[in-house]
Amino acid sequence: MDKQALKQIELYVLDMDGTIYLGEKILPGAIEFVKTARESGRKIVFFTNNASKNPNNYVDKLNRMGFGAERCDVVTAGDVTIEYLKRNRPGEAVYLVGTPALEQSFKEAGIRLSENASIVVSSFDTTLTYEKLVIACDLIRNGADFYCTHPDFNCPTENGFIPDSGAIAALITASTGAKPKYFGKPHKETADMISELFGVPFDKTAIVGDRLYTDIALGKNNGLMSVLVLSGETKIEEVNDENAPDIILDGIGEIIKYL
C-alpha cells in the first residue's frame, strides 16, 4: 500500500511499548507525531495489550513523558475483557490470575472475584505464584471457562524480553489441555470496542505497532490499516507474504509528513 494512504486516516490506534516508548525511553518522533496528529483533527487512542497495570497508570506515564492523555484516550486488553464479561457473563464469579492493579480494575467494574468461580481469566501477572496456577488449573479441570486478556508471549523492556500473558496461558494449557478465549489485539472484540468508543469506521482507522501477531494481525483480521514500526519486537526478516502489514516504517515519526 502507498504511504500516501496514511493521509486518509482519521483515527490512529497506537500500541505503546515498542511503538511510542520502550520502558522509560521515548522513541524518536513519537511526541511530535501525537501532537501533530491531534492538531490536524485526527483522533489518537493509546492501546496496549499489557493488562498488568491499571489504565490510570498508563495515563500518568503518558502525561509524565509529555504525550498528554486522559483516561478516555487509553484502552487496554483488560478493558476489553471486562467489557466482554459485563455484557456476556454478568454476575458470574471470576478467578483472576493477574496483578493487584488488574484486580482493582475488575472490582471497580463490578466483577466479583472468587476462588470458587465459573470463569478463570489469566493475564500478564508479574505477581504470579504457584498457588495461583494451581487454583486456576483446578477450576478449569472442574469445568470453569478459560479466558485470557491477551496473547502476547513476551513483554519488551529496556533490558530485553520478559514472559507475558500468552506464556502464562500456555503453561495453564499445558497442564489442563484447555485453550483460552483470548481478548486484546488481534481479536474482533478489540476492533469493535475501539470503533464503538471513537465512532470512526474501520476503513478510516490505522493500527500502528511493533508486533506482527497482535498489532498487525488486528488490522489484517478486521479491515483496519496496519502499520508496522521496526522500533520494537519485530525485525524486517520476520515479515513474509502471510503476515505482511500494509505499511512498514522504521519508526512512528515517519508518519508526520503524511498528516
C-alpha positions in Angstrom: 0.0 0.0 0.0 1.2 3.5 -0.8 2.2 5.5 2.2 0.0 8.4 0.9 -3.0 6.4 2.2 -2.0 7.5 5.7 -3.4 10.9 4.8 -6.9 9.4 4.8 -6.7 8.0 8.3 -9.0 9.7 10.9 -8.1 7.5 14.0 -4.7 6.3 14.9 -4.6 3.4 17.3 -1.2 3.4 18.9 0.5 0.5 20.6 2.7 1.8 23.4 5.7 -0.3 24.4 7.9 -0.7 21.4 6.0 1.9 19.4 6.0 5.2 21.2 8.3 4.3 24.1 10.4 1.5 25.3 10.3 1.2 29.0 11.1 4.8 30.2 12.7 5.8 26.9 10.6 7.9 24.5 11.1 6.7 20.9 12.1 9.3 18.2 9.3 11.4 16.7 6.6 9.9 19.0 5.6 13.0 20.9 5.8 15.2 17.8 3.6 12.7 15.9 0.9 12.7 18.6 0.9 16.5 18.8 0.8 16.9 15.0 -2.0 14.3 14.5 -4.2 16.0 17.1 -3.6 19.4 15.7 -4.7 18.1 12.3 -8.0 17.0 13.7 -7.2 13.3 13.9 -8.1 11.1 16.9 -5.4 9.3 18.9 -6.1 6.3 21.1 -3.3 4.6 23.1 -4.0 0.8 23.2 -1.9 -1.7 25.0 -2.4 -5.4 25.5 -0.4 -5.1 28.7 -3.1 -5.5 31.4 -0.7 -5.7 34.3 -1.2 -2.1 35.2 -4.3 0.0 35.9 -5.2 2.2 32.9 -4.7 5.2 35.1 -1.0 4.1 35.5 -0.7 4.5 31.7 -2.4 7.9 31.8 0.1 9.0 34.4 3.1 7.7 32.4 1.9 9.2 29.2 1.5 12.6 30.8 4.8 12.3 32.6 6.5 11.6 29.3 4.8 14.6 27.6 2.2 12.8 25.4 -0.8 14.3 27.1 -3.6 11.8 27.8 -6.9 11.4 29.6 -8.5 8.2 30.8 -10.7 8.1 27.7 -7.6 8.1 25.5 -6.3 4.8 26.9 -7.7 1.3 26.2 -6.2 -1.9 27.5 -6.8 -5.6 26.9 -8.1 -5.6 30.4 -10.8 -3.1 29.5 -11.9 -5.2 26.5 -12.0 -8.3 28.7 -14.0 -6.5 31.4 -16.5 -5.2 28.8 -17.0 -8.7 27.4 -17.6 -10.2 30.9 -20.1 -7.4 31.8 -22.0 -7.9 28.5 -21.9 -11.7 28.2 -21.3 -13.2 31.7 -23.0 -10.7 34.0 -22.9 -11.5 37.7 -20.7 -14.6 37.4 -17.7 -15.0 39.7 -14.2 -14.9 38.1 -10.9 -16.2 39.3 -8.2 -13.8 38.1 -4.6 -14.6 37.6 -3.5 -11.0 37.4 -1.8 -8.2 39.3 -3.4 -6.2 42.1 -3.8 -3.3 39.6 -5.9 -5.5 37.3 -7.8 -6.9 40.3 -8.7 -3.3 41.2 -10.0 -2.7 37.6 -12.2 -5.8 37.7 -13.6 -4.9 41.1 -14.3 -1.3 40.1 -16.2 -2.6 37.1 -18.4 -4.7 39.4 -16.9 -8.1 38.6 -17.0 -10.5 41.6 -13.6 -12.2 42.2 -13.5 -15.5 43.9 -11.6 -18.7 44.2 -14.8 -20.6 43.6 -15.6 -19.3 40.1 -17.1 -20.5 36.9 -14.6 -18.4 34.8 -10.8 -18.2 35.0 -9.1 -15.2 33.5 -5.4 -15.2 33.1 -3.2 -12.2 32.3 0.3 -10.7 32.4 0.8 -11.3 36.1 4.1 -10.0 37.5 2.9 -11.2 40.9 2.3 -14.8 39.7 2.6 -17.6 42.3 2.5 -21.3 42.1 -0.6 -21.2 44.3 -2.4 -19.1 41.7 -1.6 -21.5 38.9 -2.8 -24.5 41.0 -6.2 -22.8 41.8 -6.7 -21.8 38.1 -5.8 -25.2 36.8 -8.1 -27.0 39.3 -11.0 -24.7 38.4 -10.5 -25.3 34.7 -10.3 -29.1 35.1 -13.6 -28.9 37.1 -15.3 -27.1 34.2 -14.6 -23.4 34.5 -14.3 -21.5 31.3 -10.8 -20.2 30.5 -10.3 -16.7 29.2 -7.0 -14.7 28.7 -6.7 -10.9 28.4 -4.2 -11.0 25.6 -2.0 -13.5 23.7 1.5 -11.8 23.9 4.2 -14.2 24.7 6.8 -11.7 25.7 6.8 -8.1 27.0 9.6 -5.8 25.7 11.7 -4.0 28.3 14.8 -1.8 28.1 16.8 -4.9 29.2 15.2 -7.4 26.8 12.0 -9.6 26.9 10.2 -11.0 29.9 7.4 -13.6 29.9 3.9 -12.1 29.2 0.3 -13.2 29.3 0.5 -15.7 26.4 3.3 -17.5 28.1 1.4 -17.8 31.4 -1.7 -19.0 29.5 0.4 -21.6 27.6 1.6 -23.0 31.0 -2.1 -23.4 32.1 -2.9 -25.0 28.8 0.0 -27.4 29.1 -1.3 -28.6 32.5 -5.1 -28.7 31.7 -5.3 -29.2 27.9 -7.7 -26.2 27.8 -7.0 -23.4 25.4 -8.4 -19.9 26.4 -10.6 -17.5 24.6 -8.2 -14.5 24.0 -9.1 -10.8 24.1 -7.0 -7.8 23.3 -5.2 -7.5 20.0 -5.7 -9.1 17.4 -9.2 -10.1 18.3 -12.5 -8.8 17.0 -13.8 -7.7 20.4 -10.9 -5.1 20.5 -11.6 -3.7 17.0 -15.4 -3.5 17.8 -14.8 -1.7 21.1 -12.5 0.9 19.5 -15.0 1.5 16.8 -17.8 2.0 19.3 -15.8 4.2 21.6 -14.4 6.6 19.0 -17.0 6.5 16.2 -14.6 6.0 13.3 -15.2 3.2 10.7 -12.5 0.6 10.3 -11.5 1.8 6.8 -10.5 5.2 8.3 -8.6 3.6 11.2 -5.0 2.6 11.4 -3.3 0.4 14.0 0.4 1.3 14.5 2.5 -1.2 16.3 5.6 -3.3 16.5 4.2 -6.9 16.7 3.0 -8.9 13.8 0.8 -11.4 15.6 -1.1 -8.8 17.7 -0.9 -5.2 16.3 -0.6 -6.1 12.6 -3.0 -9.0 12.8 -5.6 -6.8 14.4 -5.6 -4.7 11.3 -5.4 -7.6 8.8 -8.2 -9.5 10.6 -10.6 -6.6 10.9 -10.1 -4.3 8.0 -8.0 -1.6 9.7 -4.9 -0.2 8.0 -1.9 -2.0 9.6 1.3 0.0 10.1 4.4 -1.9 11.4 7.2 0.1 13.1 10.6 -1.6 13.4 11.3 0.1 16.8 10.2 -2.8 19.0 9.9 -6.6 18.8 9.7 -7.3 15.0 12.7 -7.5 12.7 12.2 -7.0 9.0 13.4 -10.5 8.3 10.3 -11.9 10.1 7.9 -10.3 7.6 6.6 -12.6 4.9 3.7 -12.7 2.4 1.3 -14.1 5.0 1.9 -11.6 7.9 2.9 -8.5 5.9 1.4 -5.2 7.1 0.0 -2.6 4.8 2.9 -0.3 5.5 6.4 -0.7 7.1 8.2 2.2 8.8 11.4 2.4 10.8 9.6 4.4 13.5 6.4 6.3 14.2 7.9 9.7 13.4 7.8 8.8 9.7 4.1 9.3 9.6 4.3 13.0 10.5 4.8 14.1 6.9 1.6 12.4 5.9 -0.6 14.2 8.4 
